[in-house]
Amino acid sequence: MFSCFLLMIAFSLTKAFSQDCTSYMPVKEGTRMEMKHFDAKDKLESSTRMTILKKHNTPDGYAIDVQVNSFDAKGKEAMSNKLTFRCSHGEFIWDMNDLMKGMPAMEGMEDMKIKISGSDLKFPSRLQVGQKLEDAEINFAMESGGMVMMTIKVRIINRKVVAKENITTPAGTFDCYKLSYEVDTESMFSMKMFQTDWIAEETGVVRSENYDQNNKLTSYSLLTELKR
């Protein structure tokens, strides 16, 4: 009797978590999105196309499988990758390790073994203006012949929800949460950048702006196509 009672509680919690999780990606299978990336002078640098392959339930929420293809400014494919975004216990999660899979090797490091570790980028079920979000980080260790040749640590910190705004792009007008955060990179030298994202429920990032340590705009991205 007691074990049955525990199972009933577990089922109820799983159902509640699944219902309570807000997706910051499209959830409809077949949805296609395109982001274009520009420098500070509005010159196209690259583009990214994402296609929702499948949404499936998990014991603690659901997962969304996404096909990601990246192209250079001339339209030549530079990367093809399959990612999985998760809803787990009421949080929407971007797996930092997963995001780096399929990235092209850095010049001169094609023969190195790269170990990746870190913490996930998480979004609570409901965003609110003034809210502070958890930090995240990703660590790279480049090895050759069993020796660590280089390490890189990227920390995403001071994540805040600073406003709620309507953003219009070539893909339409979206009701967005405006998030600001800092990206700190530590390796042979340290680098600090600032980023602002406008993110919409069941859509994801609609606009993103990158700034250097002097708060000068260096690049930006726009959602240019959304077909559900």
Summary of the structure (lengths in Angstrom):
residues: 228
radius of gyration: 19.1
end to end distance: 46.3
largest distance: 67.8
contacts: 659
relative contact order: 0.16
helix: 11%
strand: 61%
